[in-house]
Amino acid sequence: MRGFIQSYDDDHSYSWVMDVEDIVVGTIGAYDYTGSRIEVGFSVDRNWQGRGFATEAVKKVLEYLTENEGIPCVTAWCAEENTGSRRVLEKSGMRLVRTEKDGLTVGDRVYTKRIYEYARCKPSDDTR
């Protein structure tokens, strides 16, 4: 939470919490703005997963970033094995643009990284 609050000073860093009756159930943010694209990420408490909160939040954030902030391209990624995150990204309207075998390392484990985009991303921007 402190990191989210500190990021408020950055004009192109966005942070929100997902809450239910004043209980924080997750976070969502957009960061790493490059002038034409921004990356979005989210996290939901394990006890609140599978209830549609992340999908609803990602949809609203995608709409806000593209329509209100005028950012033409929003990206996201997840480990191929993370079926929950994959479903959230796909249900939110993002499309899979590529996979990177062994592209993600978490601790001692290596995963295939799935990269998603939303809106109009220039092919030259596809190198991130």
DSSP file (Angstrom, degrees, kcal/mol; ACC not computed):
  #  RESIDUE AA STRUCTURE BP1 BP2  ACC     N-H-->O    O-->H-N    N-H-->O    O-->H-N    TCO  KAPPA ALPHA  PHI   PSI    X-CA   Y-CA   Z-CA
    1    1 A M     >        0   0    0      0, 0.0     4,-2.6     0, 0.0     5,-0.2   0.000 360.0 360.0 360.0 -40.1    0.0    0.0    0.0
    2    2 A R  H  >  +     0   0    0      1,-0.2     4,-2.7     2,-0.2     5,-0.2   0.914 360.0  52.0 -59.5 -41.1    2.8    2.4    0.8
    3    3 A G  H  > S+     0   0    0      1,-0.2     4,-1.7     2,-0.2    -1,-0.2   0.904 108.8  50.4 -61.4 -41.3    4.2    1.8   -2.7
    4    4 A F  H  4 S+     0   0    0      2,-0.2     4,-0.5     1,-0.2     3,-0.2   0.943 111.7  47.4 -59.9 -47.9    0.9    2.7   -4.2
    5    5 A I  H >< S+     0   0    0     -4,-2.6     3,-1.3     1,-0.2    -2,-0.2   0.906 111.1  50.9 -63.0 -42.2    0.6    5.8   -2.2
    6    6 A Q  H >< S+     0   0    0     -4,-2.7     3,-1.2     1,-0.3    -1,-0.2   0.806 101.8  62.4 -66.0 -28.5    4.1    6.9   -3.1
    7    7 A S  G >< S+     0   0    0     -4,-1.7     3,-1.8     1,-0.2    -1,-0.3   0.607  78.5  87.0 -73.8  -9.9    3.4    6.3   -6.8
    8    8 A Y  G <  S+     0   0    0     -3,-1.3    -1,-0.2    -4,-0.5    -2,-0.1   0.743  78.7  64.9 -61.2 -21.9    0.8    9.1   -6.7
    9    9 A D  G <  S+     0   0    0     -3,-1.2     2,-0.6    -4,-0.2    -1,-0.3   0.683  85.4  84.8 -73.8 -17.3    3.5   11.6   -7.4
   10   10 A D  S X  S-     0   0    0     -3,-1.8     3,-1.5    -4,-0.1    -3,-0.0  -0.774  73.0-148.8 -88.9 120.7    4.1   10.0  -10.9
   11   11 A D  T 3  S+     0   0    0     -2,-0.6    -1,-0.1     1,-0.3    -3,-0.0   0.705  96.6  42.7 -62.5 -20.0    1.7   11.4  -13.5
   12   12 A H  T 3  S+     0   0    0     -5,-0.1    21,-0.4    21,-0.1     2,-0.4  -0.112  92.9  90.7-121.9  36.1    1.7    8.1  -15.3
   13   13 A S    <   -     0   0    0     -3,-1.5     2,-0.4    -6,-0.2    18,-0.2  -0.997  56.1-169.9-127.9 126.3    1.5    5.6  -12.5
   14   14 A Y  E     +A   30   0A   0     16,-2.8    16,-2.5    -2,-0.4     2,-0.4  -0.940   6.1 179.8-123.7 137.1   -2.0    4.6  -11.5
   15   15 A S  E     +A   29   0A   0     -2,-0.4     2,-0.3    14,-0.2    14,-0.2  -0.999   4.5 167.3-141.1 137.2   -3.0    2.6   -8.4
   16   16 A W  E     -A   28   0A   0     12,-2.8    12,-2.2    -2,-0.4     2,-0.4  -0.954  23.4-136.2-140.0 159.6   -6.4    1.4   -7.1
   17   17 A V  E     -A   27   0A   0     -2,-0.3     2,-0.6    10,-0.2    10,-0.3  -0.902  13.7-136.8-112.4 149.8   -7.6   -1.0   -4.5
   18   18 A M  E     +A   26   0A   0      8,-3.1     7,-3.1    -2,-0.4     8,-1.4  -0.923  34.7 176.2 -99.6 125.5  -10.5   -3.4   -4.9
   19   19 A D  E     -A   24   0A   0     -2,-0.6     2,-0.5     5,-0.3     5,-0.2  -0.967  27.6-159.3-136.1 152.7  -12.7   -3.4   -1.8
   20   20 A V  E >  S-A   23   0A   0      3,-2.4     3,-1.4    -2,-0.4    -2,-0.0  -0.978  85.9 -21.8-127.7 114.2  -15.9   -5.0   -0.6
   21   21 A E  T 3  S-     0   0    0     -2,-0.5    -1,-0.1     1,-0.3     3,-0.1   0.917 129.8 -48.2  48.9  50.4  -17.6   -3.2    2.3
   22   22 A D  T 3  S+     0   0    0      1,-0.2     2,-0.6     0, 0.0    -1,-0.3   0.613 112.1 122.8  66.8  16.1  -14.3   -1.5    3.2
   23   23 A I  E <   -A   20   0A   0     -3,-1.4    -3,-2.4     0, 0.0     2,-0.5  -0.944  63.6-131.0-104.9 121.5  -12.3   -4.7    3.1
   24   24 A V  E     +A   19   0A   0     -2,-0.6    -5,-0.3    -5,-0.2     3,-0.1  -0.607  33.6 168.6 -73.4 119.7   -9.4   -4.6    0.7
   25   25 A V  E     -     0   0A   0     -7,-3.1    20,-3.3    -2,-0.5     2,-0.3   0.533  60.1 -20.8-108.6 -11.5   -9.6   -7.7   -1.4
   26   26 A G  E     -AB  18  44A   0     -8,-1.4    -8,-3.1    18,-0.3     2,-0.3  -0.987  54.5-121.4-177.8 176.2   -7.0   -6.8   -4.1
   27   27 A T  E     -AB  17  43A   0     16,-2.5    16,-2.5    -2,-0.3     2,-0.3  -0.942  15.0-171.2-133.8 156.1   -5.0   -4.1   -5.9
   28   28 A I  E     +AB  16  42A   0    -12,-2.2   -12,-2.8    -2,-0.3     2,-0.3  -0.988  13.0 168.3-146.5 141.6   -4.6   -3.1   -9.5
   29   29 A G  E     -AB  15  41A   0     12,-2.6    12,-2.5    -2,-0.3     2,-0.4  -0.971  26.2-143.2-150.0 163.7   -2.2   -0.7  -11.0
   30   30 A A  E     +AB  14  40A   0    -16,-2.5   -16,-2.8    -2,-0.3     2,-0.3  -0.997  36.6 144.4-130.8 137.1   -0.7    0.6  -14.3
   31   31 A Y  E     + B   0  39A   0      8,-2.4     8,-2.6    -2,-0.4   -18,-0.1  -0.871  34.5  67.1-158.6 179.9    2.9    1.6  -14.6
   32   32 A D        -     0   0    0     -2,-0.3     2,-0.2     6,-0.2    -1,-0.1   0.908  63.3-170.2  57.2  47.4    6.0    1.6  -16.8
   33   33 A Y        -     0   0    0    -21,-0.4     5,-0.2     5,-0.1    -1,-0.2  -0.492  15.5-178.8 -69.3 132.6    4.5    4.2  -19.2
   34   34 A T        -     0   0    0      3,-2.5    -1,-0.1    -2,-0.2     4,-0.1   0.383  56.2 -92.0-114.6   1.8    6.5    4.7  -22.3
   35   35 A G  S    S+     0   0    0      2,-0.5     3,-0.1     0, 0.0    -2,-0.1   0.055 121.9  33.3 107.5 -25.1    4.6    7.4  -24.2
   36   36 A S  S    S+     0   0    0      1,-0.3    37,-0.9    35,-0.1     2,-0.3   0.430 119.9  35.9-135.3  -9.7    2.4    5.0  -26.2
   37   37 A R  E     - c   0  73A   0     35,-0.2    -3,-2.5    -5,-0.1    -2,-0.5  -0.982  53.0-170.0-146.8 156.4    1.9    2.0  -23.9
   38   38 A I  E     - c   0  74A   0     35,-1.8    37,-2.8    -2,-0.3     2,-0.4  -0.984  21.1-127.6-143.8 151.0    1.5    1.2  -20.2
   39   39 A E  E     -Bc  31  75A   0     -8,-2.6    -8,-2.4    -2,-0.3     2,-0.4  -0.818  18.5-156.5-103.5 141.3    1.5   -2.1  -18.3
   40   40 A V  E     +B   30   0A   0     35,-2.9    37,-0.4    -2,-0.4     2,-0.3  -0.911  13.5 175.4-116.4 144.3   -1.3   -3.2  -16.0
   41   41 A G  E     -B   29   0A   0    -12,-2.5   -12,-2.6    -2,-0.4     2,-0.3  -0.980   4.3-173.0-144.3 156.2   -1.1   -5.7  -13.2
   42   42 A F  E     -B   28   0A   0     -2,-0.3     2,-0.3   -14,-0.2   -14,-0.2  -0.968   9.7-165.0-148.2 161.1   -3.4   -6.9  -10.5
   43   43 A S  E     -B   27   0A   0    -16,-2.5   -16,-2.5    -2,-0.3     2,-0.4  -0.978   5.8-165.9-149.3 136.4   -3.5   -9.1   -7.4
   44   44 A V  E     -B   26   0A   0     -2,-0.3   -18,-0.3   -18,-0.2     5,-0.1  -0.987  33.6-104.8-126.8 134.2   -6.4  -10.5   -5.5
   45   45 A D    >>  -     0   0    0    -20,-3.3     3,-2.4    -2,-0.4     4,-0.6  -0.276  33.6-120.1 -52.9 136.7   -6.4  -12.0   -2.0
   46   46 A R  G >4 S+     0   0    0      1,-0.3     3,-0.8     2,-0.2    -1,-0.1   0.821 112.2  58.0 -52.7 -36.3   -6.6  -15.8   -2.3
   47   47 A N  G 34 S+     0   0    0      1,-0.2    -1,-0.3     3,-0.0    -2,-0.1   0.643 110.8  42.7 -70.7 -14.0   -9.8  -15.8   -0.2
   48   48 A W  G X4 S+     0   0    0     -3,-2.4     3,-0.8   -23,-0.2     5,-0.4   0.377  86.7 118.4-113.2   1.8  -11.5  -13.5   -2.7
   49   49 A Q  T <<  +     0   0    0     -3,-0.8    -3,-0.0    -4,-0.6    -4,-0.0  -0.292  65.1  34.1 -68.8 154.4  -10.3  -15.1   -6.0
   50   50 A G  T 3  S+     0   0    0     34,-0.0    -1,-0.2     1,-0.0    -4,-0.0   0.578  87.6 100.5  81.9  11.0  -12.8  -16.5   -8.5
   51   51 A R  S <  S-     0   0    0     -3,-0.8    -2,-0.1     0, 0.0    -1,-0.0   0.349  96.0-106.5-109.9   4.5  -15.6  -14.0   -7.8
   52   52 A G  S  > S+     0   0    0     -4,-0.1     4,-2.3     3,-0.0     5,-0.2   0.462  83.1 122.5  89.5   1.1  -15.0  -11.7  -10.7
   53   53 A F  H  > S+     0   0    0     -5,-0.4     4,-2.5     1,-0.2     5,-0.2   0.930  76.7  46.0 -63.4 -45.1  -13.5   -8.8   -8.9
   54   54 A A  H  > S+     0   0    0      2,-0.2     4,-3.1     1,-0.2     5,-0.2   0.920 112.4  50.2 -65.6 -43.6  -10.3   -8.8  -11.0
   55   55 A T  H  > S+     0   0    0      1,-0.2     4,-2.3     2,-0.2    -1,-0.2   0.939 113.1  46.1 -60.5 -46.8  -12.1   -9.1  -14.3
   56   56 A E  H  X S+     0   0    0     -4,-2.3     4,-2.0     1,-0.2    -1,-0.2   0.919 115.2  47.2 -61.3 -44.2  -14.4   -6.2  -13.4
   57   57 A A  H  X S+     0   0    0     -4,-2.5     4,-2.5    -5,-0.2    -2,-0.2   0.922 111.4  49.7 -65.4 -44.9  -11.5   -4.1  -12.2
   58   58 A V  H  X S+     0   0    0     -4,-3.1     4,-2.8     1,-0.2     5,-0.2   0.918 109.6  52.3 -62.7 -42.9   -9.3   -4.8  -15.2
   59   59 A K  H  X S+     0   0    0     -4,-2.3     4,-2.2    -5,-0.2    -1,-0.2   0.934 112.2  45.5 -56.7 -47.2  -12.1   -3.9  -17.6
   60   60 A K  H  X S+     0   0    0     -4,-2.0     4,-2.7     1,-0.2    -1,-0.2   0.892 113.4  49.3 -65.6 -40.1  -12.7   -0.6  -15.9
   61   61 A V  H  X S+     0   0    0     -4,-2.5     4,-2.9     2,-0.2     5,-0.2   0.913 110.2  50.6 -67.3 -42.3   -9.0    0.2  -15.8
   62   62 A L  H  X S+     0   0    0     -4,-2.8     4,-2.2     2,-0.2     5,-0.3   0.928 113.0  47.0 -59.1 -44.8   -8.5   -0.6  -19.5
   63   63 A E  H  X>S+     0   0    0     -4,-2.2     4,-2.7    -5,-0.2     5,-0.6   0.933 113.8  47.7 -62.0 -47.1  -11.5    1.7  -20.3
   64   64 A Y  I  X>S+     0   0    0     -4,-2.7     4,-1.8     1,-0.2     5,-1.8   0.936 113.1  46.8 -61.3 -48.3  -10.1    4.5  -18.1
   65   65 A L  I  <5S+     0   0    0     -4,-2.9     6,-2.4     3,-0.2    -1,-0.2   0.893 120.9  36.1 -64.8 -40.9   -6.6    4.3  -19.5
   66   66 A T  I  <5S+     0   0    0     -4,-2.2    -2,-0.2    -5,-0.2    -1,-0.2   0.899 128.4  31.5 -81.6 -40.9   -7.6    4.3  -23.1
   67   67 A E  I  <5S+     0   0    0     -4,-2.7    -3,-0.2    -5,-0.3    -2,-0.2   0.889 131.1  27.9 -87.5 -40.7  -10.6    6.5  -23.1
   68   68 A N  I  <<S+     0   0    0     -4,-1.8    -3,-0.2    -5,-0.6    -4,-0.1   0.868 130.9  33.7 -90.4 -39.7   -9.8    9.0  -20.3
   69   69 A E  S   <S-     0   0    0     -5,-1.8    -3,-0.2     2,-0.1    -4,-0.1   0.588  97.3-131.7 -93.5 -11.6   -6.0    9.1  -20.3
   70   70 A G        +     0   0    0     -6,-0.3    -4,-0.2     1,-0.2    -3,-0.1   0.746  47.8 156.6  70.1  23.7   -5.6    8.6  -24.1
   71   71 A I        -     0   0    0     -6,-2.4    -1,-0.2     1,-0.1    -2,-0.1  -0.747  30.5-156.9 -84.1 118.2   -3.0    5.8  -23.7
   72   72 A P        +     0   0    0      0, 0.0    48,-0.8     0, 0.0     2,-0.4   0.716  69.7  38.0 -74.1 -21.0   -3.3    3.8  -27.0
   73   73 A C  E     -cD  37 119A   0    -37,-0.9   -35,-1.8    46,-0.2     2,-0.4  -0.988  57.0-174.4-139.0 128.4   -1.8    0.5  -25.8
   74   74 A V  E     -cD  38 118A   0     44,-2.0    44,-2.0    -2,-0.4     2,-0.3  -0.980  13.6-170.6-120.3 131.8   -2.2   -1.4  -22.5
   75   75 A T  E     +cD  39 117A   0    -37,-2.8   -35,-2.9    -2,-0.4     2,-0.3  -0.782   9.6 172.2-118.3 162.3   -0.2   -4.5  -21.9
   76   76 A A  E     - D   0 116A   0     40,-1.7    40,-3.2    -2,-0.3     2,-0.3  -0.964   8.8-163.0-157.6 163.7   -0.2   -7.3  -19.3
   77   77 A W  E     + D   0 115A   0    -37,-0.4     2,-0.3    -2,-0.3    38,-0.2  -0.974   7.8 175.0-147.8 161.5    1.5  -10.6  -18.8
   78   78 A C  E     - D   0 114A   0     36,-1.7    36,-3.1    -2,-0.3     2,-0.2  -0.975  41.7 -85.8-157.6 164.2    1.2  -13.7  -16.7
   79   79 A A  E >   - D   0 113A   0     -2,-0.3     3,-1.8    34,-0.2    34,-0.2  -0.540  38.5-124.2 -71.1 141.1    2.7  -17.1  -16.3
   80   80 A E  T 3  S+     0   0    0     32,-3.0    -1,-0.1     1,-0.3    33,-0.1   0.846 111.4  56.6 -55.9 -35.2    1.2  -19.7  -18.7
   81   81 A E  T 3  S+     0   0    0     31,-0.3     2,-1.8     1,-0.2    -1,-0.3   0.638  82.6  91.7 -73.1 -13.9    0.4  -21.9  -15.7
   82   82 A N    <>  +     0   0    0     -3,-1.8     4,-2.3     1,-0.2     5,-0.2  -0.571  50.0 170.9 -84.8  80.1   -1.6  -19.1  -14.0
   83   83 A T  H  > S+     0   0    0     -2,-1.8     4,-2.4     1,-0.2    -1,-0.2   0.816  72.0  58.4 -64.6 -31.1   -5.0  -20.0  -15.5
   84   84 A G  H  > S+     0   0    0      2,-0.2     4,-2.1     1,-0.2    -1,-0.2   0.947 109.9  42.0 -63.0 -48.6   -6.9  -17.6  -13.2
   85   85 A S  H  > S+     0   0    0      2,-0.2     4,-2.6     1,-0.2     5,-0.2   0.889 112.3  55.3 -66.3 -38.8   -4.9  -14.6  -14.5
   86   86 A R  H  X S+     0   0    0     -4,-2.3     4,-2.5     1,-0.2     5,-0.2   0.940 109.0  47.5 -58.0 -46.6   -5.1  -15.8  -18.0
   87   87 A R  H  X S+     0   0    0     -4,-2.4     4,-3.0     1,-0.2     5,-0.2   0.905 110.9  51.7 -62.1 -41.9   -8.9  -15.9  -17.7
   88   88 A V  H  X S+     0   0    0     -4,-2.1     4,-1.6     2,-0.2     6,-0.2   0.950 112.2  45.3 -60.1 -49.4   -9.1  -12.4  -16.2
   89   89 A L  H  <>S+     0   0    0     -4,-2.6     5,-2.2     1,-0.2     4,-0.3   0.911 116.9  44.5 -62.6 -43.2   -7.0  -10.9  -19.0
   90   90 A E  H ><5S+     0   0    0     -4,-2.5     3,-1.3    -5,-0.2    -1,-0.2   0.908 113.3  49.4 -70.2 -42.0   -8.9  -12.7  -21.8
   91   91 A K  H 3<5S+     0   0    0     -4,-3.0    -1,-0.2     1,-0.3    -2,-0.2   0.767 105.2  60.9 -66.7 -24.6  -12.4  -11.9  -20.3
   92   92 A S  T 3<5S-     0   0    0     -4,-1.6    -1,-0.3    -5,-0.2    -2,-0.2   0.541 124.8-100.4 -80.3  -6.7  -11.3   -8.3  -19.9
   93   93 A G  T < 5S+     0   0    0     -3,-1.3    26,-0.3     1,-0.3    -3,-0.2   0.505  76.8 137.3 101.6   5.0  -10.8   -8.0  -23.7
   94   94 A M      < -     0   0    0     -5,-2.2     2,-0.4    -6,-0.2    -1,-0.3  -0.538  42.0-142.7 -81.9 153.1   -7.1   -8.4  -23.8
   95   95 A R  E     -E  117   0A   0     22,-2.8    22,-2.2    -2,-0.2     2,-0.3  -0.933  16.3-114.1-120.5 142.1   -5.6  -10.5  -26.6
   96   96 A L  E     +E  116   0A   0     -2,-0.4    20,-0.3    20,-0.2     3,-0.1  -0.562  34.5 172.7 -70.4 126.7   -2.6  -12.8  -26.4
   97   97 A V  E     -     0   0A   0     18,-3.0     2,-0.3     1,-0.4    19,-0.2   0.667  59.2 -18.9-110.3 -24.8    0.1  -11.5  -28.7
   98   98 A R  E     -E  115   0A   0     17,-1.4    17,-2.8     2,-0.0    -1,-0.4  -0.978  49.8-134.0-171.0 164.1    3.0  -13.8  -27.9
   99   99 A T  E     -E  114   0A   0     -2,-0.3     2,-0.5    15,-0.2    15,-0.2  -0.943  11.0-152.0-123.8 150.7    4.5  -16.2  -25.5
  100  100 A E  E >   -E  113   0A   0     13,-2.6    13,-2.4    -2,-0.4     3,-2.0  -0.926  18.5-136.6-124.3 104.9    8.1  -16.3  -24.3
  101  101 A K  E 3  S+     0   0A   0     -2,-0.5    11,-0.2     1,-0.3    10,-0.1  -0.391  92.4   1.2 -60.3 132.7    9.3  -19.8  -23.3
  102  102 A D  E 3  S+     0   0A   0      1,-0.1    -1,-0.3    -2,-0.1    10,-0.2   0.786  94.7 135.7  57.6  29.9   11.2  -19.6  -20.1
  103  103 A G  E <   +     0   0A   0     -3,-2.0     2,-0.4     8,-0.4     9,-0.2   0.474  56.2  54.0 -87.1  -2.8   10.5  -15.8  -20.1
  104  104 A L  E     -E  111   0A   0      7,-1.8     7,-3.3    -4,-0.2     2,-0.5  -0.987  59.9-170.5-139.3 126.3    9.5  -15.5  -16.4
  105  105 A T  E     +E  110   0A   0     -2,-0.4     2,-0.5     5,-0.2     5,-0.2  -0.971   5.3 177.7-118.3 126.2   11.5  -16.6  -13.4
  106  106 A V  E >   -E  109   0A   0      3,-2.4     3,-2.2    -2,-0.5     2,-0.3  -0.964  68.0 -47.6-126.9 111.6    9.9  -16.6   -9.9
  107  107 A G  T 3  S-     0   0    0     -2,-0.5     0, 0.0     1,-0.3     0, 0.0  -0.496 123.4 -22.4  62.7-124.6   12.3  -17.9   -7.2
  108  108 A D  T 3  S+     0   0    0     -2,-0.3     2,-0.3    -3,-0.1    -1,-0.3   0.421 119.9  94.3 -95.6  -0.2   13.8  -21.1   -8.5
  109  109 A R  E <   - E   0 106A   0     -3,-2.2    -3,-2.4     2,-0.0     2,-0.4  -0.720  58.0-154.7-100.8 145.4   11.0  -21.8  -11.0
  110  110 A V  E     - E   0 105A   0     -2,-0.3     2,-0.3    -5,-0.2    -5,-0.2  -0.955  16.8-176.5-118.3 134.9   10.9  -20.8  -14.7
  111  111 A Y  E     - E   0 104A   0     -7,-3.3    -7,-1.8    -2,-0.4    -8,-0.4  -0.858  33.6-103.9-128.2 159.0    7.7  -20.3  -16.6
  112  112 A T  E     -     0   0A   0     -2,-0.3   -32,-3.0   -10,-0.2     2,-0.5  -0.733  41.2-137.2 -77.8 131.9    6.5  -19.5  -20.1
  113  113 A K  E     -DE  79 100A   0    -13,-2.4   -13,-2.6    -2,-0.4     2,-0.5  -0.822  10.7-155.0 -98.1 127.8    5.4  -15.9  -20.1
  114  114 A R  E     -DE  78  99A   0    -36,-3.1   -36,-1.7    -2,-0.5     2,-0.5  -0.902  10.0-157.0-102.7 126.6    2.1  -15.0  -21.9
  115  115 A I  E     -DE  77  98A   0    -17,-2.8   -18,-3.0    -2,-0.5   -17,-1.4  -0.906  10.4-171.2-112.7 129.5    2.0  -11.4  -23.1
  116  116 A Y  E     -DE  76  96A   0    -40,-3.2   -40,-1.7    -2,-0.5     2,-0.3  -0.809   4.9-163.0-118.6 155.0   -1.4   -9.6  -23.8
  117  117 A E  E     -DE  75  95A   0    -22,-2.2   -22,-2.8    -2,-0.3     2,-0.4  -0.958   4.1-160.7-135.6 156.0   -2.4   -6.3  -25.3
  118  118 A Y  E     -D   74   0A   0    -44,-2.0   -44,-2.0    -2,-0.3   -24,-0.1  -0.998  59.3  -4.6-135.7 136.5   -5.5   -4.2  -25.3
  119  119 A A  E    S-D   73   0A   0     -2,-0.4     2,-1.0   -26,-0.3   -46,-0.2  -0.388 112.5 -18.3  81.4-157.1   -6.4   -1.4  -27.9
  120  120 A R        +     0   0    0    -48,-0.8     2,-0.5    -2,-0.1    -1,-0.1  -0.731  63.8 177.9 -92.6 102.0   -4.2   -0.3  -30.7
  121  121 A C        -     0   0    0     -2,-1.0   -84,-0.1   -48,-0.1     5,-0.1  -0.892  28.5-125.3-104.2 129.9   -0.5   -1.2  -30.2
  122  122 A K    >   -     0   0    0     -2,-0.5     3,-1.4     1,-0.1     4,-0.4  -0.465  17.7-125.1 -69.5 141.4    2.0   -0.3  -32.8
  123  123 A P  G >  S+     0   0    0      0, 0.0     3,-1.4     0, 0.0    -1,-0.1   0.852 112.1  58.6 -55.7 -33.9    4.0   -3.3  -34.2
  124  124 A S  G >  S+     0   0    0      1,-0.3     3,-0.5     2,-0.1    -2,-0.0   0.760 101.0  56.2 -68.5 -22.4    7.2   -1.4  -33.3
  125  125 A D  G X  S+     0   0    0     -3,-1.4     3,-1.1     1,-0.2    -1,-0.3   0.527  83.0  90.0 -80.5  -6.0    6.0   -1.2  -29.7
  126  126 A D  G <   +     0   0    0     -3,-1.4    -1,-0.2    -4,-0.4    -2,-0.1   0.346  63.7  83.9 -76.0   7.2    5.7   -5.0  -29.6
  127  127 A T  G <         0   0    0     -3,-0.5    -1,-0.3     1,-0.2    -2,-0.1   0.553 360.0 360.0 -90.3  -8.0    9.3   -5.5  -28.4
  128  128 A R    <         0   0    0     -3,-1.1    -1,-0.2     0, 0.0    -2,-0.1   0.500 360.0 360.0 -67.8 360.0    8.7   -5.0  -24.7
